[in-house]
Amino acid sequence: MSSGAVAYNGTTGTADSGYSSGVTNLNIFYDTGHMSFITISSVLVLLMIPGVGFFYSGLARRKSALQLVLLSMISVAIISFQWFFWGYSLAFSRTGNAFLGDLSQFGLMKTLGQPNGSTTMPDILFFLYQGMFAAITPALAIGAVADRGRMLPAIVAGKGVGVDISAGIVHGAGGYSKEEHGKEDGACLELHFERREREMNVKEF
């Protein structure tokens, strides 16, 4: 625990807003510097999403350039909706089974000040940070359909990859991120997709 913050003393292990700690100001449990850094990092990941679209459009033929930028931005809209309502709960809820979380935090119910992911990070900030990686994951995978596929199937596939499938991969005890890094983290899943796509492009050449 960082200096200037006190140890969290509320309910843990189940969905809880944090007010079970008996305080009205939940900021006392967290360091401002840590929260500022994660917030800035989240914004930078958000800026990466159109950047990925422009990067892929520069590598593709002219007729596919606008399509790739549009697909990258559509992934933000679709994944943000899913992440808010059920994606975060399925991936990072504290209850559920070994393979998938439950809907105890559906629509950000009881998602506010309880630590998640780290003792220095409140639930609502963890939601924002991981949501940015959930949004950029299908944007990275979209590069594989450049000049090869249509927009509608790519959107449907991105919807599944972004939340529905990755939630089980991140949350599950045998999920990729836990197997490789020993922790739940959507950023690990993003790196996994990026590596797979790079391997596919190398095989083509």
MODELLER restraints for C-alpha pairs under 7 A, 6 or more apart:
rsr = mdl.restraints
at = mdl.atoms
rsr.add(forms.Gaussian(group=physical.xy_distance, feature=features.Distance(at['CA:1:A'], at['CA:7:A']), mean=6.95, stdev=0.5))
rsr.add(forms.Gaussian(group=physical.xy_distance, feature=features.Distance(at['CA:1:A'], at['CA:119:A']), mean=6.85, stdev=0.5))
rsr.add(forms.Gaussian(group=physical.xy_distance, feature=features.Distance(at['CA:1:A'], at['CA:120:A']), mean=6.67, stdev=0.5))
rsr.add(forms.Gaussian(group=physical.xy_distance, feature=features.Distance(at['CA:2:A'], at['CA:31:A']), mean=6.47, stdev=0.5))
rsr.add(forms.Gaussian(group=physical.xy_distance, feature=features.Distance(at['CA:4:A'], at['CA:31:A']), mean=6.54, stdev=0.5))
rsr.add(forms.Gaussian(group=physical.xy_distance, feature=features.Distance(at['CA:5:A'], at['CA:28:A']), mean=5.52, stdev=0.5))
rsr.add(forms.Gaussian(group=physical.xy_distance, feature=features.Distance(at['CA:5:A'], at['CA:29:A']), mean=4.97, stdev=0.5))
rsr.add(forms.Gaussian(group=physical.xy_distance, feature=features.Distance(at['CA:5:A'], at['CA:30:A']), mean=5.30, stdev=0.5))
rsr.add(forms.Gaussian(group=physical.xy_distance, feature=features.Distance(at['CA:5:A'], at['CA:31:A']), mean=5.72, stdev=0.5))
rsr.add(forms.Gaussian(group=physical.xy_distance, feature=features.Distance(at['CA:6:A'], at['CA:28:A']), mean=6.27, stdev=0.5))
rsr.add(forms.Gaussian(group=physical.xy_distance, feature=features.Distance(at['CA:6:A'], at['CA:29:A']), mean=5.00, stdev=0.5))
rsr.add(forms.Gaussian(group=physical.xy_distance, feature=features.Distance(at['CA:7:A'], at['CA:29:A']), mean=6.03, stdev=0.5))
rsr.add(forms.Gaussian(group=physical.xy_distance, feature=features.Distance(at['CA:8:A'], at['CA:29:A']), mean=5.73, stdev=0.5))
rsr.add(forms.Gaussian(group=physical.xy_distance, feature=features.Distance(at['CA:9:A'], at['CA:21:A']), mean=5.33, stdev=0.5))
rsr.add(forms.Gaussian(group=physical.xy_distance, feature=features.Distance(at['CA:10:A'], at['CA:18:A']), mean=6.11, stdev=0.5))
rsr.add(forms.Gaussian(group=physical.xy_distance, feature=features.Distance(at['CA:10:A'], at['CA:20:A']), mean=4.99, stdev=0.5))
rsr.add(forms.Gaussian(group=physical.xy_distance, feature=features.Distance(at['CA:10:A'], at['CA:21:A']), mean=3.78, stdev=0.5))
rsr.add(forms.Gaussian(group=physical.xy_distance, feature=features.Distance(at['CA:11:A'], at['CA:20:A']), mean=6.05, stdev=0.5))
rsr.add(forms.Gaussian(group=physical.xy_distance, feature=features.Distance(at['CA:11:A'], at['CA:21:A']), mean=6.99, stdev=0.5))
rsr.add(forms.Gaussian(group=physical.xy_distance, feature=features.Distance(at['CA:13:A'], at['CA:94:A']), mean=5.59, stdev=0.5))
rsr.add(forms.Gaussian(group=physical.xy_distance, feature=features.Distance(at['CA:14:A'], at['CA:94:A']), mean=5.45, stdev=0.5))
rsr.add(forms.Gaussian(group=physical.xy_distance, feature=features.Distance(at['CA:14:A'], at['CA:95:A']), mean=6.25, stdev=0.5))
rsr.add(forms.Gaussian(group=physical.xy_distance, feature=features.Distance(at['CA:15:A'], at['CA:94:A']), mean=6.66, stdev=0.5))
rsr.add(forms.Gaussian(group=physical.xy_distance, feature=features.Distance(at['CA:15:A'], at['CA:104:A']), mean=6.40, stdev=0.5))
rsr.add(forms.Gaussian(group=physical.xy_distance, feature=features.Distance(at['CA:15:A'], at['CA:105:A']), mean=6.56, stdev=0.5))
rsr.add(forms.Gaussian(group=physical.xy_distance, feature=features.Distance(at['CA:15:A'], at['CA:110:A']), mean=5.79, stdev=0.5))
rsr.add(forms.Gaussian(group=physical.xy_distance, feature=features.Distance(at['CA:16:A'], at['CA:110:A']), mean=4.83, stdev=0.5))
rsr.add(forms.Gaussian(group=physical.xy_distance, feature=features.Distance(at['CA:16:A'], at['CA:111:A']), mean=6.60, stdev=0.5))
rsr.add(forms.Gaussian(group=physical.xy_distance, feature=features.Distance(at['CA:16:A'], at['CA:114:A']), mean=6.45, stdev=0.5))
rsr.add(forms.Gaussian(group=physical.xy_distance, feature=features.Distance(at['CA:17:A'], at['CA:110:A']), mean=4.22, stdev=0.5))
rsr.add(forms.Gaussian(group=physical.xy_distance, feature=features.Distance(at['CA:17:A'], at['CA:111:A']), mean=5.22, stdev=0.5))
rsr.add(forms.Gaussian(group=physical.xy_distance, feature=features.Distance(at['CA:17:A'], at['CA:112:A']), mean=4.91, stdev=0.5))
rsr.add(forms.Gaussian(group=physical.xy_distance, feature=features.Distance(at['CA:17:A'], at['CA:113:A']), mean=5.59, stdev=0.5))
rsr.add(forms.Gaussian(group=physical.xy_distance, feature=features.Distance(at['CA:17:A'], at['CA:114:A']), mean=6.02, stdev=0.5))
rsr.add(forms.Gaussian(group=physical.xy_distance, feature=features.Distance(at['CA:18:A'], at['CA:112:A']), mean=6.55, stdev=0.5))
rsr.add(forms.Gaussian(group=physical.xy_distance, feature=features.Distance(at['CA:18:A'], at['CA:113:A']), mean=4.65, stdev=0.5))
rsr.add(forms.Gaussian(group=physical.xy_distance, feature=features.Distance(at['CA:18:A'], at['CA:114:A']), mean=4.64, stdev=0.5))
rsr.add(forms.Gaussian(group=physical.xy_distance, feature=features.Distance(at['CA:26:A'], at['CA:113:A']), mean=6.07, stdev=0.5))
rsr.add(forms.Gaussian(group=physical.xy_distance, feature=features.Distance(at['CA:30:A'], at['CA:120:A']), mean=5.53, stdev=0.5))
rsr.add(forms.Gaussian(group=physical.xy_distance, feature=features.Distance(at['CA:30:A'], at['CA:121:A']), mean=6.77, stdev=0.5))
rsr.add(forms.Gaussian(group=physical.xy_distance, feature=features.Distance(at['CA:31:A'], at['CA:120:A']), mean=6.86, stdev=0.5))
rsr.add(forms.Gaussian(group=physical.xy_distance, feature=features.Distance(at['CA:34:A'], at['CA:120:A']), mean=6.86, stdev=0.5))
rsr.add(forms.Gaussian(group=physical.xy_distance, feature=features.Distance(at['CA:35:A'], at['CA:121:A']), mean=6.76, stdev=0.5))
rsr.add(forms.Gaussian(group=physical.xy_distance, feature=features.Distance(at['CA:38:A'], at['CA:129:A']), mean=6.85, stdev=0.5))
rsr.add(forms.Gaussian(group=physical.xy_distance, feature=features.Distance(at['CA:42:A'], at['CA:128:A']), mean=6.90, stdev=0.5))
rsr.add(forms.Gaussian(group=physical.xy_distance, feature=features.Distance(at['CA:42:A'], at['CA:129:A']), mean=5.07, stdev=0.5))
rsr.add(forms.Gaussian(group=physical.xy_distance, feature=features.Distance(at['CA:42:A'], at['CA:132:A']), mean=6.21, stdev=0.5))
rsr.add(forms.Gaussian(group=physical.xy_distance, feature=features.Distance(at['CA:45:A'], at['CA:132:A']), mean=6.12, stdev=0.5))
rsr.add(forms.Gaussian(group=physical.xy_distance, feature=features.Distance(at['CA:46:A'], at['CA:132:A']), mean=5.98, stdev=0.5))
rsr.add(forms.Gaussian(group=physical.xy_distance, feature=features.Distance(at['CA:49:A'], at['CA:72:A']), mean=6.30, stdev=0.5))
rsr.add(forms.Gaussian(group=physical.xy_distance, feature=features.Distance(at['CA:49:A'], at['CA:136:A']), mean=5.66, stdev=0.5))
rsr.add(forms.Gaussian(group=physical.xy_distance, feature=features.Distance(at['CA:49:A'], at['CA:139:A']), mean=6.66, stdev=0.5))
rsr.add(forms.Gaussian(group=physical.xy_distance, feature=features.Distance(at['CA:50:A'], at['CA:69:A']), mean=6.53, stdev=0.5))
rsr.add(forms.Gaussian(group=physical.xy_distance, feature=features.Distance(at['CA:50:A'], at['CA:72:A']), mean=6.22, stdev=0.5))
rsr.add(forms.Gaussian(group=physical.xy_distance, feature=features.Distance(at['CA:50:A'], at['CA:73:A']), mean=6.42, stdev=0.5))
rsr.add(forms.Gaussian(group=physical.xy_distance, feature=features.Distance(at['CA:52:A'], at['CA:139:A']), mean=7.00, stdev=0.5))
rsr.add(forms.Gaussian(group=physical.xy_distance, feature=features.Distance(at['CA:52:A'], at['CA:140:A']), mean=6.90, stdev=0.5))
rsr.add(forms.Gaussian(group=physical.xy_distance, feature=features.Distance(at['CA:53:A'], at['CA:68:A']), mean=5.47, stdev=0.5))
rsr.add(forms.Gaussian(group=physical.xy_distance, feature=features.Distance(at['CA:53:A'], at['CA:69:A']), mean=4.20, stdev=0.5))
rsr.add(forms.Gaussian(group=physical.xy_distance, feature=features.Distance(at['CA:53:A'], at['CA:72:A']), mean=5.37, stdev=0.5))
rsr.add(forms.Gaussian(group=physical.xy_distance, feature=features.Distance(at['CA:54:A'], at['CA:69:A']), mean=5.88, stdev=0.5))
rsr.add(forms.Gaussian(group=physical.xy_distance, feature=features.Distance(at['CA:56:A'], at['CA:68:A']), mean=6.61, stdev=0.5))
rsr.add(forms.Gaussian(group=physical.xy_distance, feature=features.Distance(at['CA:56:A'], at['CA:143:A']), mean=6.02, stdev=0.5))
rsr.add(forms.Gaussian(group=physical.xy_distance, feature=features.Distance(at['CA:57:A'], at['CA:64:A']), mean=6.72, stdev=0.5))
rsr.add(forms.Gaussian(group=physical.xy_distance, feature=features.Distance(at['CA:57:A'], at['CA:65:A']), mean=4.04, stdev=0.5))
rsr.add(forms.Gaussian(group=physical.xy_distance, feature=features.Distance(at['CA:57:A'], at['CA:66:A']), mean=6.88, stdev=0.5))
rsr.add(forms.Gaussian(group=physical.xy_distance, feature=features.Distance(at['CA:57:A'], at['CA:68:A']), mean=5.75, stdev=0.5))
rsr.add(forms.Gaussian(group=physical.xy_distance, feature=features.Distance(at['CA:57:A'], at['CA:69:A']), mean=6.66, stdev=0.5))
rsr.add(forms.Gaussian(group=physical.xy_distance, feature=features.Distance(at['CA:58:A'], at['CA:65:A']), mean=6.79, stdev=0.5))
rsr.add(forms.Gaussian(group=physical.xy_distance, feature=features.Distance(at['CA:60:A'], at['CA:146:A']), mean=6.45, stdev=0.5))
rsr.add(forms.Gaussian(group=physical.xy_distance, feature=features.Distance(at['CA:64:A'], at['CA:146:A']), mean=6.69, stdev=0.5))
rsr.add(forms.Gaussian(group=physical.xy_distance, feature=features.Distance(at['CA:64:A'], at['CA:147:A']), mean=6.33, stdev=0.5))
rsr.add(forms.Gaussian(group=physical.xy_distance, feature=features.Distance(at['CA:72:A'], at['CA:139:A']), mean=4.84, stdev=0.5))
rsr.add(forms.Gaussian(group=physical.xy_distance, feature=features.Distance(at['CA:75:A'], at['CA:135:A']), mean=6.06, stdev=0.5))
rsr.add(forms.Gaussian(group=physical.xy_distance, feature=features.Distance(at['CA:75:A'], at['CA:138:A']), mean=6.52, stdev=0.5))
rsr.add(forms.Gaussian(group=physical.xy_distance, feature=features.Distance(at['CA:75:A'], at['CA:139:A']), mean=6.29, stdev=0.5))
rsr.add(forms.Gaussian(group=physical.xy_distance, feature=features.Distance(at['CA:75:A'], at['CA:158:A']), mean=6.90, stdev=0.5))
rsr.add(forms.Gaussian(group=physical.xy_distance, feature=features.Distance(at['CA:76:A'], at['CA:135:A']), mean=5.16, stdev=0.5))
rsr.add(forms.Gaussian(group=physical.xy_distance, feature=features.Distance(at['CA:78:A'], at['CA:159:A']), mean=6.79, stdev=0.5))
rsr.add(forms.Gaussian(group=physical.xy_distance, feature=features.Distance(at['CA:79:A'], at['CA:134:A']), mean=6.85, stdev=0.5))
rsr.add(forms.Gaussian(group=physical.xy_distance, feature=features.Distance(at['CA:79:A'], at['CA:135:A']), mean=5.41, stdev=0.5))
rsr.add(forms.Gaussian(group=physical.xy_distance, feature=features.Distance(at['CA:79:A'], at['CA:159:A']), mean=6.61, stdev=0.5))
rsr.add(forms.Gaussian(group=physical.xy_distance, feature=features.Distance(at['CA:79:A'], at['CA:162:A']), mean=6.29, stdev=0.5))
rsr.add(forms.Gaussian(group=physical.xy_distance, feature=features.Distance(at['CA:79:A'], at['CA:163:A']), mean=6.83, stdev=0.5))
rsr.add(forms.Gaussian(group=physical.xy_distance, feature=features.Distance(at['CA:80:A'], at['CA:135:A']), mean=6.80, stdev=0.5))
rsr.add(forms.Gaussian(group=physical.xy_distance, feature=features.Distance(at['CA:82:A'], at['CA:163:A']), mean=6.86, stdev=0.5))
rsr.add(forms.Gaussian(group=physical.xy_distance, feature=features.Distance(at['CA:83:A'], at['CA:131:A']), mean=6.41, stdev=0.5))
rsr.add(forms.Gaussian(group=physical.xy_distance, feature=features.Distance(at['CA:83:A'], at['CA:163:A']), mean=6.83, stdev=0.5))
rsr.add(forms.Gaussian(group=physical.xy_distance, feature=features.Distance(at['CA:84:A'], at['CA:107:A']), mean=5.57, stdev=0.5))
rsr.add(forms.Gaussian(group=physical.xy_distance, feature=features.Distance(at['CA:84:A'], at['CA:108:A']), mean=6.55, stdev=0.5))
rsr.add(forms.Gaussian(group=physical.xy_distance, feature=features.Distance(at['CA:85:A'], at['CA:106:A']), mean=5.31, stdev=0.5))
rsr.add(forms.Gaussian(group=physical.xy_distance, feature=features.Distance(at['CA:85:A'], at['CA:107:A']), mean=4.03, stdev=0.5))
rsr.add(forms.Gaussian(group=physical.xy_distance, feature=features.Distance(at['CA:85:A'], at['CA:108:A']), mean=6.86, stdev=0.5))
rsr.add(forms.Gaussian(group=physical.xy_distance, feature=features.Distance(at['CA:86:A'], at['CA:103:A']), mean=6.52, stdev=0.5))
rsr.add(forms.Gaussian(group=physical.xy_distance, feature=features.Distance(at['CA:86:A'], at['CA:106:A']), mean=5.20, stdev=0.5))
rsr.add(forms.Gaussian(group=physical.xy_distance, feature=features.Distance(at['CA:86:A'], at['CA:107:A']), mean=6.46, stdev=0.5))
rsr.add(forms.Gaussian(group=physical.xy_distance, feature=features.Distance(at['CA:87:A'], at['CA:163:A']), mean=5.47, stdev=0.5))
rsr.add(forms.Gaussian(group=physical.xy_distance, feature=features.Distance(at['CA:87:A'], at['CA:164:A']), mean=6.95, stdev=0.5))
rsr.add(forms.Gaussian(group=physical.xy_distance, feature=features.Distance(at['CA:87:A'], at['CA:167:A']), mean=6.55, stdev=0.5))
rsr.add(forms.Gaussian(group=physical.xy_distance, feature=features.Distance(at['CA:88:A'], at['CA:127:A']), mean=6.63, stdev=0.5))
rsr.add(forms.Gaussian(group=physical.xy_distance, feature=features.Distance(at['CA:89:A'], at['CA:101:A']), mean=6.37, stdev=0.5))
rsr.add(forms.Gaussian(group=physical.xy_distance, feature=features.Distance(at['CA:89:A'], at['CA:102:A']), mean=6.20, stdev=0.5))
rsr.add(forms.Gaussian(group=physical.xy_distance, feature=features.Distance(at['CA:89:A'], at['CA:103:A']), mean=5.46, stdev=0.5))
rsr.add(forms.Gaussian(group=physical.xy_distance, feature=features.Distance(at['CA:89:A'], at['CA:104:A']), mean=6.59, stdev=0.5))
rsr.add(forms.Gaussian(group=physical.xy_distance, feature=features.Distance(at['CA:89:A'], at['CA:105:A']), mean=4.97, stdev=0.5))
rsr.add(forms.Gaussian(group=physical.xy_distance, feature=features.Distance(at['CA:89:A'], at['CA:106:A']), mean=5.90, stdev=0.5))
rsr.add(forms.Gaussian(group=physical.xy_distance, feature=features.Distance(at['CA:90:A'], at['CA:100:A']), mean=5.97, stdev=0.5))
rsr.add(forms.Gaussian(group=physical.xy_distance, feature=features.Distance(at['CA:90:A'], at['CA:101:A']), mean=4.15, stdev=0.5))
rsr.add(forms.Gaussian(group=physical.xy_distance, feature=features.Distance(at['CA:90:A'], at['CA:102:A']), mean=5.27, stdev=0.5))
rsr.add(forms.Gaussian(group=physical.xy_distance, feature=features.Distance(at['CA:90:A'], at['CA:103:A']), mean=6.32, stdev=0.5))
rsr.add(forms.Gaussian(group=physical.xy_distance, feature=features.Distance(at['CA:90:A'], at['CA:167:A']), mean=5.74, stdev=0.5))
rsr.add(forms.Gaussian(group=physical.xy_distance, feature=features.Distance(at['CA:91:A'], at['CA:100:A']), mean=6.76, stdev=0.5))
rsr.add(forms.Gaussian(group=physical.xy_distance, feature=features.Distance(at['CA:91:A'], at['CA:101:A']), mean=5.74, stdev=0.5))
rsr.add(forms.Gaussian(group=physical.xy_distance, feature=features.Distance(at['CA:91:A'], at['CA:167:A']), mean=4.27, stdev=0.5))
rsr.add(forms.Gaussian(group=physical.xy_distance, feature=features.Distance(at['CA:91:A'], at['CA:168:A']), mean=6.46, stdev=0.5))
rsr.add(forms.Gaussian(group=physical.xy_distance, feature=features.Distance(at['CA:91:A'], at['CA:170:A']), mean=6.06, stdev=0.5))
rsr.add(forms.Gaussian(group=physical.xy_distance, feature=features.Distance(at['CA:91:A'], at['CA:171:A']), mean=4.89, stdev=0.5))
rsr.add(forms.Gaussian(group=physical.xy_distance, feature=features.Distance(at['CA:92:A'], at['CA:101:A']), mean=6.61, stdev=0.5))
rsr.add(forms.Gaussian(group=physical.xy_distance, feature=features.Distance(at['CA:92:A'], at['CA:171:A']), mean=6.27, stdev=0.5))
rsr.add(forms.Gaussian(group=physical.xy_distance, feature=features.Distance(at['CA:93:A'], at['CA:101:A']), mean=5.43, stdev=0.5))
rsr.add(forms.Gaussian(group=physical.xy_distance, feature=features.Distance(at['CA:93:A'], at['CA:102:A']), mean=6.45, stdev=0.5))
rsr.add(forms.Gaussian(group=physical.xy_distance, feature=features.Distance(at['CA:93:A'], at['CA:104:A']), mean=6.91, stdev=0.5))
rsr.add(forms.Gaussian(group=physical.xy_distance, feature=features.Distance(at['CA:93:A'], at['CA:105:A']), mean=6.67, stdev=0.5))
rsr.add(forms.Gaussian(group=physical.xy_distance, feature=features.Distance(at['CA:95:A'], at['CA:101:A']), mean=6.03, stdev=0.5))
rsr.add(forms.Gaussian(group=physical.xy_distance, feature=features.Distance(at['CA:95:A'], at['CA:102:A']), mean=6.39, stdev=0.5))
rsr.add(forms.Gaussian(group=physical.xy_distance, feature=features.Distance(at['CA:96:A'], at['CA:102:A']), mean=4.93, stdev=0.5))
rsr.add(forms.Gaussian(group=physical.xy_distance, feature=features.Distance(at['CA:98:A'], at['CA:172:A']), mean=5.26, stdev=0.5))
rsr.add(forms.Gaussian(group=physical.xy_distance, feature=features.Distance(at['CA:98:A'], at['CA:173:A']), mean=5.34, stdev=0.5))
rsr.add(forms.Gaussian(group=physical.xy_distance, feature=features.Distance(at['CA:99:A'], at['CA:168:A']), mean=5.74, stdev=0.5))
rsr.add(forms.Gaussian(group=physical.xy_distance, feature=features.Distance(at['CA:99:A'], at['CA:171:A']), mean=6.23, stdev=0.5))
rsr.add(forms.Gaussian(group=physical.xy_distance, feature=features.Distance(at['CA:99:A'], at['CA:172:A']), mean=3.75, stdev=0.5))
rsr.add(forms.Gaussian(group=physical.xy_distance, feature=features.Distance(at['CA:99:A'], at['CA:173:A']), mean=6.15, stdev=0.5))
rsr.add(forms.Gaussian(group=physical.xy_distance, feature=features.Distance(at['CA:100:A'], at['CA:167:A']), mean=6.94, stdev=0.5))
rsr.add(forms.Gaussian(group=physical.xy_distance, feature=features.Distance(at['CA:100:A'], at['CA:168:A']), mean=4.95, stdev=0.5))
rsr.add(forms.Gaussian(group=physical.xy_distance, feature=features.Distance(at['CA:100:A'], at['CA:171:A']), mean=5.63, stdev=0.5))
rsr.add(forms.Gaussian(group=physical.xy_distance, feature=features.Distance(at['CA:100:A'], at['CA:172:A']), mean=5.66, stdev=0.5))
rsr.add(forms.Gaussian(group=physical.xy_distance, feature=features.Distance(at['CA:101:A'], at['CA:171:A']), mean=6.53, stdev=0.5))
rsr.add(forms.Gaussian(group=physical.xy_distance, feature=features.Distance(at['CA:105:A'], at['CA:111:A']), mean=6.53, stdev=0.5))
rsr.add(forms.Gaussian(group=physical.xy_distance, feature=features.Distance(at['CA:111:A'], at['CA:123:A']), mean=5.73, stdev=0.5))
rsr.add(forms.Gaussian(group=physical.xy_distance, feature=features.Distance(at['CA:111:A'], at['CA:124:A']), mean=5.83, stdev=0.5))
rsr.add(forms.Gaussian(group=physical.xy_distance, feature=features.Distance(at['CA:112:A'], at['CA:122:A']), mean=6.61, stdev=0.5))
rsr.add(forms.Gaussian(group=physical.xy_distance, feature=features.Distance(at['CA:112:A'], at['CA:123:A']), mean=5.23, stdev=0.5))
rsr.add(forms.Gaussian(group=physical.xy_distance, feature=features.Distance(at['CA:112:A'], at['CA:124:A']), mean=4.79, stdev=0.5))
rsr.add(forms.Gaussian(group=physical.xy_distance, feature=features.Distance(at['CA:113:A'], at['CA:122:A']), mean=4.85, stdev=0.5))
rsr.add(forms.Gaussian(group=physical.xy_distance, feature=features.Distance(at['CA:113:A'], at['CA:123:A']), mean=5.53, stdev=0.5))
rsr.add(forms.Gaussian(group=physical.xy_distance, feature=features.Distance(at['CA:113:A'], at['CA:124:A']), mean=6.71, stdev=0.5))
rsr.add(forms.Gaussian(group=physical.xy_distance, feature=features.Distance(at['CA:114:A'], at['CA:122:A']), mean=5.49, stdev=0.5))
rsr.add(forms.Gaussian(group=physical.xy_distance, feature=features.Distance(at['CA:114:A'], at['CA:123:A']), mean=5.48, stdev=0.5))
rsr.add(forms.Gaussian(group=physical.xy_distance, feature=features.Distance(at['CA:115:A'], at['CA:121:A']), mean=5.51, stdev=0.5))
rsr.add(forms.Gaussian(group=physical.xy_distance, feature=features.Distance(at['CA:115:A'], at['CA:122:A']), mean=4.47, stdev=0.5))
rsr.add(forms.Gaussian(group=physical.xy_distance, feature=features.Distance(at['CA:115:A'], at['CA:123:A']), mean=5.44, stdev=0.5))
rsr.add(forms.Gaussian(group=physical.xy_distance, feature=features.Distance(at['CA:116:A'], at['CA:122:A']), mean=6.02, stdev=0.5))
rsr.add(forms.Gaussian(group=physical.xy_distance, feature=features.Distance(at['CA:116:A'], at['CA:123:A']), mean=5.14, stdev=0.5))
rsr.add(forms.Gaussian(group=physical.xy_distance, feature=features.Distance(at['CA:116:A'], at['CA:126:A']), mean=6.55, stdev=0.5))
rsr.add(forms.Gaussian(group=physical.xy_distance, feature=features.Distance(at['CA:117:A'], at['CA:126:A']), mean=6.90, stdev=0.5))
rsr.add(forms.Gaussian(group=physical.xy_distance, feature=features.Distance(at['CA:130:A'], at['CA:186:A']), mean=5.93, stdev=0.5))
rsr.add(forms.Gaussian(group=physical.xy_distance, feature=features.Distance(at['CA:133:A'], at['CA:186:A']), mean=5.98, stdev=0.5))
rsr.add(forms.Gaussian(group=physical.xy_distance, feature=features.Distance(at['CA:133:A'], at['CA:187:A']), mean=5.76, stdev=0.5))
rsr.add(forms.Gaussian(group=physical.xy_distance, feature=features.Distance(at['CA:133:A'], at['CA:190:A']), mean=6.74, stdev=0.5))
rsr.add(forms.Gaussian(group=physical.xy_distance, feature=features.Distance(at['CA:134:A'], at['CA:162:A']), mean=5.43, stdev=0.5))
rsr.add(forms.Gaussian(group=physical.xy_distance, feature=features.Distance(at['CA:134:A'], at['CA:163:A']), mean=6.65, stdev=0.5))
rsr.add(forms.Gaussian(group=physical.xy_distance, feature=features.Distance(at['CA:134:A'], at['CA:186:A']), mean=6.51, stdev=0.5))
rsr.add(forms.Gaussian(group=physical.xy_distance, feature=features.Distance(at['CA:135:A'], at['CA:162:A']), mean=6.43, stdev=0.5))
rsr.add(forms.Gaussian(group=physical.xy_distance, feature=features.Distance(at['CA:137:A'], at['CA:162:A']), mean=6.02, stdev=0.5))
rsr.add(forms.Gaussian(group=physical.xy_distance, feature=features.Distance(at['CA:137:A'], at['CA:190:A']), mean=5.12, stdev=0.5))
rsr.add(forms.Gaussian(group=physical.xy_distance, feature=features.Distance(at['CA:138:A'], at['CA:158:A']), mean=4.83, stdev=0.5))
rsr.add(forms.Gaussian(group=physical.xy_distance, feature=features.Distance(at['CA:138:A'], at['CA:161:A']), mean=6.25, stdev=0.5))
rsr.add(forms.Gaussian(group=physical.xy_distance, feature=features.Distance(at['CA:138:A'], at['CA:162:A']), mean=5.47, stdev=0.5))
rsr.add(forms.Gaussian(group=physical.xy_distance, feature=features.Distance(at['CA:140:A'], at['CA:194:A']), mean=6.39, stdev=0.5))
rsr.add(forms.Gaussian(group=physical.xy_distance, feature=features.Distance(at['CA:141:A'], at['CA:193:A']), mean=6.58, stdev=0.5))
rsr.add(forms.Gaussian(group=physical.xy_distance, feature=features.Distance(at['CA:141:A'], at['CA:197:A']), mean=6.84, stdev=0.5))
rsr.add(forms.Gaussian(group=physical.xy_distance, feature=features.Distance(at['CA:142:A'], at['CA:154:A']), mean=6.91, stdev=0.5))
rsr.add(forms.Gaussian(group=physical.xy_distance, feature=features.Distance(at['CA:144:A'], at['CA:197:A']), mean=6.57, stdev=0.5))
rsr.add(forms.Gaussian(group=physical.xy_distance, feature=features.Distance(at['CA:169:A'], at['CA:175:A']), mean=4.38, stdev=0.5))
rsr.add(forms.Gaussian(group=physical.xy_distance, feature=features.Distance(at['CA:169:A'], at['CA:176:A']), mean=5.99, stdev=0.5))
rsr.add(forms.Gaussian(group=physical.xy_distance, feature=features.Distance(at['CA:170:A'], at['CA:176:A']), mean=6.72, stdev=0.5))
rsr.add(forms.Gaussian(group=physical.xy_distance, feature=features.Distance(at['CA:170:A'], at['CA:177:A']), mean=5.97, stdev=0.5))
rsr.add(forms.Gaussian(group=physical.xy_distance, feature=features.Distance(at['CA:170:A'], at['CA:184:A']), mean=5.54, stdev=0.5))
rsr.add(forms.Gaussian(group=physical.xy_distance, feature=features.Distance(at['CA:170:A'], at['CA:185:A']), mean=6.32, stdev=0.5))
rsr.add(forms.Gaussian(group=physical.xy_distance, feature=features.Distance(at['CA:170:A'], at['CA:186:A']), mean=6.33, stdev=0.5))
rsr.add(forms.Gaussian(group=physical.xy_distance, feature=features.Distance(at['CA:171:A'], at['CA:184:A']), mean=6.32, stdev=0.5))
rsr.add(forms.Gaussian(group=physical.xy_distance, feature=features.Distance(at['CA:176:A'], at['CA:189:A']), mean=6.97, stdev=0.5))
rsr.add(forms.Gaussian(group=physical.xy_distance, feature=features.Distance(at['CA:177:A'], at['CA:183:A']), mean=6.13, stdev=0.5))
rsr.add(forms.Gaussian(group=physical.xy_distance, feature=features.Distance(at['CA:177:A'], at['CA:184:A']), mean=5.74, stdev=0.5))
rsr.add(forms.Gaussian(group=physical.xy_distance, feature=features.Distance(at['CA:177:A'], at['CA:185:A']), mean=6.11, stdev=0.5))
rsr.add(forms.Gaussian(group=physical.xy_distance, feature=features.Distance(at['CA:177:A'], at['CA:188:A']), mean=5.43, stdev=0.5))
rsr.add(forms.Gaussian(group=physical.xy_distance, feature=features.Distance(at['CA:177:A'], at['CA:189:A']), mean=6.35, stdev=0.5))
rsr.add(forms.Gaussian(group=physical.xy_distance, feature=features.Distance(at['CA:178:A'], at['CA:184:A']), mean=5.71, stdev=0.5))
